Amino acid sequence: MTRATLTLKIADDSARKSLLSVLAPDNKGLPKGLAFSTGGRDSAVEFQFESASPSASLSTVLALLRDITLFQEVWLLSRGMDTRVRGG
């Protein structure tokens, strides 16, 4: 059994709720043997994955990260903010 947890700090509760509402439709009808749940409050969101296959958990985490990145870009653009990554 493979378990993975992804915890994100979100700008605020409004952004967290928007992110979860955008992701919810995509995360129905998961592959057999993969369990997925979300939680969190305020400005934190947590995604938990459980699968018999490590590759199923990892591929789901990667797909979720791509979706979150797209959400972030749209969220920032809709507020007139720059989406470019800045170097340290």
TORGUVEX-898168 format. One line per 2 residues: number of its first residue (from 1); their letters; for each residue x, y, z of N, C-alpha, C, CB. Coordinates in steps of 0.2 Angstrom, whole numbers, always signed. Glycine has a CB too. Layout:
N
NUM	a	X:Y:Z:X:Y:Z:X:Y:Z:X:Y:Z  ...
//
This chain:
88
1	mt	+4:-6:+0:+0:+0:+0:+4:+6:+0:-5:+0:+6  +3:+11:-4:+7:+17:-5:+2:+23:-3:+9:+18:-12
3	ra	+5:+27:+2:+1:+33:+4:+5:+39:+2:-1:+33:+11  +2:+44:+0:+5:+51:-1:+1:+56:+1:+7:+52:-9
5	tl	+4:+61:+4:+0:+67:+6:+3:+73:+3:+0:+68:+14  -1:+78:+0:+2:+84:-3:-2:+90:+1:+1:+84:-10
7	tl	+2:+94:+5:-1:+99:+8:+2:+106:+5:+1:+99:+16  -3:+110:+4:-1:+117:+1:-4:+123:+5:-5:+117:-6
9	ki	+0:+128:+5:-2:+134:+8:-5:+138:+3:+4:+138:+12  -11:+141:+3:-14:+144:-2:-15:+152:+1:-22:+141:-3
11	ad	-16:+156:-4:-16:+163:-2:-21:+165:+3:-17:+168:-8  -27:+162:+3:-32:+164:+8:-38:+159:+7:-35:+171:+7
13	ds	-42:+159:+11:-48:+154:+11:-52:+155:+5:-52:+156:+17  -53:+160:+2:-57:+161:-4:-53:+157:-10:-57:+169:-6
15	ar	-46:+158:-10:-43:+155:-16:-43:+147:-14:-35:+157:-16  -43:+145:-8:-43:+138:-7:-50:+135:-9:-42:+137:+1
17	ks	-55:+138:-7:-62:+136:-9:-62:+136:-17:-67:+140:-6  -60:+141:-20:-60:+141:-28:-56:+135:-31:-57:+148:-30
19	ll	-50:+134:-28:-46:+129:-30:-49:+122:-30:-39:+128:-27  -52:+121:-24:-56:+114:-23:-62:+114:-27:-58:+114:-15
21	sv	-65:+119:-28:-71:+119:-33:-69:+117:-40:-75:+125:-32  -63:+120:-42:-61:+119:-49:-59:+112:-50:-56:+124:-51
23	la	-55:+109:-45:-52:+102:-45:-58:+97:-44:-47:+101:-40  -63:+98:-41:-68:+93:-39:-71:+89:-45:-73:+96:-35
25	pd	-73:+93:-50:-76:+89:-56:-71:+84:-59:-78:+93:-61  -64:+86:-59:-59:+81:-62:-58:+75:-58:-53:+85:-63
27	nk	-59:+75:-52:-57:+70:-47:-63:+65:-45:-54:+73:-41  -67:+64:-50:-72:+59:-49:-71:+53:-54:-79:+62:-51
29	gl	-73:+47:-52:-72:+42:-56:-64:+40:-56:-74:+43:-63  -61:+39:-51:-54:+38:-50:-53:+30:-52:-51:+38:-43
31	pk	-47:+29:-54:-45:+22:-56:-46:+17:-50:-38:+22:-59  -48:+11:-52:-49:+6:-47:-43:+5:-42:-51:-1:-50
33	gl	-44:+5:-36:-38:+4:-31:-35:+11:-29:-33:+0:-34  -37:+16:-31:-35:+23:-29:-40:+26:-25:-32:+27:-36
35	af	-38:+28:-19:-42:+32:-15:-39:+39:-14:-43:+29:-8  -43:+44:-15:-41:+51:-15:-46:+55:-10:-41:+54:-22
37	st	-43:+60:-6:-47:+64:-2:-44:+71:-1:-48:+61:+5  -48:+76:+0:-45:+82:+2:-48:+85:+8:-48:+87:-4
39	gg	-44:+90:+11:-46:+93:+17:-42:+99:+18:-44:+88:+23  -42:+102:+24:-39:+108:+25:-44:+114:+27:-35:+110:+19
41	rd	-41:+119:+29:-45:+125:+31:-41:+131:+31:-48:+124:+38  -44:+137:+31:-41:+143:+31:-37:+144:+25:-36:+145:+37
43	sa	-30:+144:+25:-26:+145:+19:-22:+138:+18:-21:+151:+20  -24:+133:+20:-21:+127:+19:-25:+121:+16:-17:+124:+25
45	ve	-23:+118:+11:-27:+112:+8:-22:+106:+8:-29:+114:+1  -25:+100:+10:-22:+94:+10:-25:+89:+5:-21:+91:+17
47	fq	-21:+86:+1:-23:+80:-3:-20:+74:-1:-22:+82:-11  -24:+69:+0:-21:+62:+2:-23:+57:-3:-24:+60:+9
49	fe	-18:+53:-5:-19:+48:-10:-17:+41:-6:-14:+49:-16  -20:+36:-8:-19:+29:-6:-20:+24:-12:-23:+27:+0
51	sa	-15:+20:-13:-16:+15:-19:-11:+9:-17:-14:+19:-25  -13:+4:-20:-9:-2:-20:-3:-2:-24:-13:-9:-22
53	sp	-3:+3:-29:+3:+4:-34:+6:+11:-33:+0:+4:-41  +13:+11:-31:+16:+17:-30:+15:+22:-37:+23:+16:-29
55	sa	+16:+19:-43:+15:+23:-49:+8:+26:-49:+16:+18:-55  +3:+23:-47:-4:+26:-47:-4:+32:-43:-9:+21:-46
57	sl	-1:+32:-37:-1:+37:-32:+3:+43:-35:+2:+35:-25  +9:+41:-38:+14:+46:-40:+11:+50:-46:+20:+43:-42
59	st	+8:+46:-51:+5:+49:-57:-1:+54:-55:+3:+44:-62  -4:+52:-50:-10:+56:-48:-8:+62:-45:-15:+52:-43
61	vl	-2:+62:-41:+1:+68:-38:+3:+73:-43:+6:+66:-33  +7:+70:-48:+9:+74:-54:+4:+77:-58:+14:+70:-58
63	al	-2:+74:-59:-7:+77:-63:-10:+82:-59:-12:+71:-64  -11:+81:-52:-14:+86:-48:-10:+92:-48:-15:+83:-41
65	lr	-3:+92:-47:+2:+97:-47:+1:+101:-54:+9:+95:-46  +0:+98:-59:-1:+101:-66:-7:+105:-66:-1:+96:-72
67	di	-13:+102:-63:-19:+106:-62:-19:+112:-58:-25:+101:-60  -15:+111:-52:-14:+117:-47:-10:+122:-51:-11:+114:-41
69	tl	-5:+121:-54:-1:+126:-58:-5:+130:-63:+5:+123:-62  -10:+126:-67:-14:+130:-71:-19:+134:-68:-18:+124:-75
71	fq	-22:+132:-62:-26:+136:-58:-23:+142:-56:-29:+132:-52  -16:+141:-53:-13:+147:-51:-12:+152:-56:-6:+145:-48
73	ev	-10:+150:-62:-9:+155:-68:-15:+158:-70:-6:+151:-74  -21:+155:-70:-27:+158:-72:-29:+163:-66:-33:+153:-73
75	wl	-28:+161:-60:-30:+165:-54:-26:+171:-54:-29:+161:-47  -20:+171:-55:-15:+177:-55:-17:+181:-61:-8:+175:-55
77	ls	-18:+178:-67:-20:+182:-73:-26:+186:-72:-20:+178:-79  -31:+183:-69:-38:+186:-68:-37:+192:-63:-43:+181:-65
79	rg	-32:+192:-60:-31:+198:-55:-26:+203:-57:-29:+195:-48  -24:+202:-64:-19:+206:-67:-12:+206:-64:-21:+213:-66
81	md	-10:+200:-61:-4:+199:-58:+1:+195:-63:-4:+195:-52  +7:+196:-62:+12:+192:-66:+13:+185:-64:+19:+196:-66
83	tr	+13:+181:-69:+13:+173:-67:+20:+171:-68:+9:+169:-72  +25:+175:-70:+32:+172:-71:+35:+170:-65:+36:+177:-75
85	vr	+39:+165:-65:+43:+163:-59:+49:+167:-58:+45:+155:-59  +50:+170:-52:+56:+174:-51:+62:+170:-48:+54:+180:-47
87	gg	+68:+171:-50:+73:+168:-47:+75:+171:-40:+79:+168:-52  +79:+167:-36:+81:+170:-30:+87:+173:-30:+81:+165:-24
//
